[in-house]
Amino acid sequence: MTPGVPDFFGQLLEADPEIALQPFELDLPLKAGPLHKIQYVIEFVGQRSVLAGAAAQLLAPDWYQALGHPLVFAMRPADLQWQRLTPAIDGSYDSLAMSWPLLGPQGAINHTSAKHLLELAERFGPYIQRRAMAMPVPREIDAYVRVLKQTQESLDIGFEISVLSSQASFAEKDLWVECARLGLSFSPTGSFDWRVPSHPSPLFSVTPIGQTDAFSLANVQRGATHVGVTVGFSVPLCPAPTQAAEGAFYAAEHIARELDGRILDDSNRELSDLIKNQLLANLREAISLFAKVGMTTGSSETMALFGR
């Protein structure tokens, strides 16, 4: 619920229980890592526990820089999930691993760089009496990277509909009121979002169309107007795309009804039941493509792969 600012709106901004979108609960646990589907992972395997002080040497400047600043993870005997390695020297670990994005900001890993990282890890292994094991093995890296690039290029998909004013423009003040009534929350980036409490990405966002793509109280104060709003989401990042699409339709229809607007899809077609069904069918096809490559929208893997 968006906090109200009576001086600007003359009323408290709050969800209207008769029209607000219902809270959406979702059990999609996010992993810290390693993320084998999108990362090159080297795990130190063996029977002996690894002393925390010895493992912490991976974070020392000489090893950490030589290894190209990897993400380093460990599991203590009582841990159920991987945790990021810290410089702590007390206790021991059952498992220890490093990972690097196969497609990172500095470019893709290739078989040569993967082999070099494995060789460095093999030098470190004797210090903790463990053997370094790479996944995938360096000779397979180039093929993995090609597949990931194809996935990244073909599945960076968005779902988007627009609500355009039938009277030239919407007052931003009125859009704040209606988004609040729908139970949407105001984000730090200036969008109104329908969110899952346990997930960093919104189900969908409402943003203005026109001279700015962000809402702000300063805009409200100066009487800003917008030709319309966009209601949509990134399919790879969305934790529940089908439910998000249904919610987006509902929000767009509410705004259009209350503020006198018309709804268009991303091909500028007037929204109808037929168009809705087509958009949902396209969305289901996109979701199935993620399943074919072994990924789930809104997962740790997709969020990392698609740059968030």
C-alpha positions in Angstrom: 0.0 0.0 0.0 1.3 3.4 -0.9 1.5 5.9 2.0 -0.9 8.9 1.6 0.2 12.5 1.2 -3.0 14.5 2.0 -1.4 17.8 1.1 -1.0 16.6 -2.5 -4.0 14.4 -3.0 -6.6 15.7 -0.6 -7.1 12.1 0.7 -5.0 9.2 2.0 -3.6 6.9 -0.7 -4.7 3.4 0.2 -5.9 0.2 -1.3 -9.6 -0.1 -1.9 -10.6 -3.6 -0.6 -13.4 -3.8 -3.2 -11.0 -3.5 -6.2 -7.5 -4.1 -4.9 -5.5 -6.9 -6.4 -5.2 -9.7 -3.8 -1.8 -10.4 -2.2 0.0 -13.1 -4.2 1.9 -15.8 -2.3 4.6 -17.7 -4.0 7.2 -20.2 -2.9 10.1 -19.7 -5.2 13.3 -19.8 -3.1 16.2 -18.0 -4.6 19.7 -19.5 -4.4 22.9 -17.7 -3.5 24.8 -20.1 -5.7 26.6 -21.8 -7.3 24.3 -21.6 -10.3 25.5 -24.4 -12.5 23.2 -23.6 -15.5 24.8 -20.2 -16.1 28.1 -20.3 -14.2 31.4 -22.0 -14.5 31.8 -23.8 -11.2 34.9 -25.3 -9.6 34.2 -27.3 -6.5 36.9 -28.6 -4.1 35.9 -32.2 -3.5 37.2 -34.7 -0.9 36.4 -36.5 2.4 38.2 -34.2 4.8 36.5 -31.1 6.3 38.1 -27.8 5.2 39.2 -25.5 8.0 37.6 -22.1 7.8 40.9 -20.3 8.1 42.4 -22.3 5.2 39.3 -21.7 3.0 39.4 -18.0 3.8 42.7 -17.8 1.9 40.7 -17.8 -1.3 39.5 -14.3 -0.4 43.1 -13.1 0.2 44.2 -10.6 -2.4 46.8 -12.8 -4.1 44.5 -15.7 -4.7 41.3 -13.7 -5.2 42.8 -11.5 -7.9 44.6 -14.3 -9.6 41.3 -16.2 -9.8 39.5 -13.3 -11.4 37.4 -12.3 -8.4 35.2 -15.4 -8.3 32.0 -15.8 -6.2 33.1 -18.2 -3.4 30.6 -20.4 -1.5 30.8 -22.8 1.4 28.6 -25.0 3.5 29.1 -25.8 7.1 28.0 -29.1 8.5 24.7 -27.7 9.7 23.9 -25.7 6.5 21.2 -26.7 4.2 22.2 -24.3 1.4 25.3 -22.7 0.1 26.4 -19.5 1.8 28.9 -16.8 0.6 32.3 -17.5 2.0 33.4 -15.0 4.6 36.9 -14.3 6.1 35.9 -16.1 9.3 38.5 -18.5 10.6 36.5 -20.4 13.1 35.1 -23.9 12.4 35.1 -25.9 9.2 33.2 -26.5 6.0 31.9 -29.7 4.4 31.8 -28.1 0.9 33.7 -25.3 -0.9 33.2 -24.0 -4.4 33.9 -21.0 -6.7 31.9 -19.8 -9.6 32.2 -17.3 -12.5 29.4 -16.2 -14.9 29.7 -17.9 -18.2 28.4 -14.7 -19.8 29.7 -11.9 -17.6 30.0 -8.1 -17.9 33.6 -8.5 -19.1 32.7 -11.0 -21.7 32.2 -14.8 -22.0 34.5 -17.4 -20.5 36.2 -19.6 -23.1 37.9 -23.0 -22.8 41.3 -21.3 -22.5 40.4 -19.1 -19.5 38.4 -22.0 -18.0 41.4 -24.2 -18.2 43.6 -21.5 -16.6 41.2 -21.1 -13.7 41.1 -24.8 -13.1 44.9 -25.0 -13.1 45.0 -22.3 -10.4 42.4 -24.1 -8.4 44.4 -27.3 -8.6 47.3 -25.4 -7.1 45.2 -24.3 -4.2 43.6 -27.8 -3.6 46.6 -29.3 -1.7 46.4 -26.5 0.9 43.0 -27.8 2.0 43.7 -31.5 1.0 41.0 -31.5 -1.6 40.8 -31.9 -5.4 39.5 -29.2 -7.8 36.7 -30.4 -10.0 35.3 -28.2 -12.8 31.6 -28.2 -14.1 31.4 -28.1 -17.0 34.9 -29.3 -17.9 36.9 -26.7 -19.9 36.6 -28.4 -23.2 32.8 -28.1 -23.1 32.7 -24.4 -22.1 32.5 -22.9 -25.6 29.4 -25.1 -26.4 27.7 -24.1 -23.1 28.4 -20.4 -23.8 26.9 -20.6 -27.4 23.7 -22.1 -26.0 23.5 -19.5 -23.2 24.0 -16.6 -25.7 21.2 -18.0 -27.9 18.9 -18.3 -24.9 19.7 -14.8 -23.8 19.0 -13.4 -27.2 15.9 -15.3 -28.0 14.2 -15.2 -24.6 14.7 -11.6 -23.4 10.9 -11.1 -23.8 8.6 -8.5 -22.4 4.9 -8.5 -21.8 3.4 -5.0 -22.3 0.0 -3.3 -22.8 -0.7 0.4 -22.8 -3.5 2.6 -21.5 -3.8 5.8 -23.5 -6.0 8.7 -22.5 -9.1 9.4 -24.5 -8.9 13.0 -23.4 -5.3 13.7 -24.5 -3.7 13.0 -21.2 -4.0 11.6 -17.6 -3.2 13.8 -14.6 -0.4 12.1 -12.7 -2.2 12.8 -9.5 -5.2 10.7 -10.7 -2.9 7.9 -11.7 -1.4 7.8 -8.2 -4.9 7.5 -6.7 -6.0 4.7 -8.9 -2.7 2.7 -8.6 -3.0 3.1 -4.8 -6.6 1.9 -4.9 -5.4 -1.2 -6.8 -3.0 -2.0 -4.0 0.1 -1.3 -6.0 3.2 -0.2 -4.2 5.4 2.8 -5.2 9.0 1.7 -6.0 12.3 3.6 -5.6 12.5 3.8 -9.4 9.2 5.6 -9.8 6.9 2.8 -10.9 3.8 1.3 -9.2 4.3 -2.4 -8.7 2.3 -5.5 -7.9 4.8 -7.5 -5.9 5.4 -10.8 -4.3 6.9 -10.0 -0.8 9.6 -12.7 -1.1 10.9 -11.8 -4.6 13.0 -8.9 -5.7 11.2 -8.5 -9.1 7.6 -7.2 -9.4 4.8 -9.3 -11.0 4.1 -6.2 -13.1 4.8 -2.5 -13.1 2.8 0.6 -14.2 4.9 3.5 -15.6 4.0 6.7 -17.4 4.3 7.3 -21.2 5.5 10.7 -22.3 8.4 13.0 -21.2 9.3 10.7 -18.3 9.0 7.0 -17.6 8.9 7.5 -13.8 6.2 8.8 -11.4 7.2 11.3 -8.7 5.6 13.5 -6.0 7.4 16.4 -7.7 5.4 15.6 -10.9 2.2 15.5 -8.9 3.0 18.8 -7.2 3.6 20.6 -10.5 0.5 19.1 -12.1 2.2 16.8 -14.6 0.2 14.9 -17.2 0.9 11.8 -19.3 -0.5 10.6 -22.6 -0.8 7.2 -21.0 0.7 4.4 -19.0 2.5 1.1 -19.7 1.5 -1.9 -17.7 4.0 -4.8 -18.1 6.9 -7.0 -17.0 10.0 -8.8 -18.1 9.1 -12.4 -18.7 12.5 -13.8 -17.6 12.5 -11.9 -14.3 8.8 -12.4 -13.4 8.2 -15.1 -10.8 4.7 -15.9 -12.0 4.1 -14.6 -15.6 0.6 -16.0 -16.2 -0.8 -14.5 -13.0 1.1 -11.3 -13.7 -0.5 -11.0 -17.1 -4.0 -11.5 -15.7 -3.2 -8.8 -13.1 -1.9 -6.5 -15.7 -5.2 -6.8 -17.7 -7.2 -6.1 -14.6 -5.1 -3.0 -13.6 -5.2 -1.7 -17.2 -9.0 -2.1 -17.4 -9.5 -0.4 -14.1 -7.4 2.6 -15.1 -9.1 2.8 -18.5 -12.5 2.7 -16.9 -11.9 5.1 -14.1 -9.9 7.7 -16.1 -11.4 7.3 -19.6 -8.7 5.5 -21.6 -8.3 2.8 -24.2 -6.1 -0.2 -24.0 -3.7 -1.3 -26.7 -1.3 -4.2 -27.0 2.3 -3.7 -28.2 1.1 -3.9 -31.8 -1.3 -1.0 -31.2 -4.3 -3.2 -31.4 -7.3 -2.5 -29.2 -7.5 -5.0 -26.4 -10.3 -7.5 -26.7 -11.0 -10.9 -25.4 -9.5 -12.4 -28.6 -6.3 -10.3 -28.3 -6.1 -11.2 -24.6 -6.2 -14.9 -25.5 -3.6 -14.4 -28.1 -1.3 -12.6 -25.7 -1.8 -15.3 -23.1 -1.1 -18.0 -25.7 2.2 -16.3 -26.7 3.1 -16.0 -23.0 2.5 -19.7 -22.4 4.7 -20.5 -25.4 7.5 -18.3 -24.0 7.2 -20.0 -20.6 7.5 -23.4 -22.3 10.7 -22.3 -24.1 12.3 -21.5 -20.7 11.3 -25.0 -19.5 12.9 -26.5 -22.6 16.3 -25.0 -21.7 15.8 -26.1 -18.0 15.1 -22.7 -16.6 12.2 -21.1 -14.6 11.2 -17.5 -14.9 12.0 -15.5 -11.9 14.6 -18.0 -10.7 18.1 -17.1 -9.6 19.5 -18.4 -12.9 17.2 -16.3 -15.1 17.7 -13.2 -13.0 21.5 -13.5 -13.3 21.5 -14.4 -17.0 19.3 -11.5 -18.0 21.4 -9.0 -16.2 19.6 -8.2 -12.9 
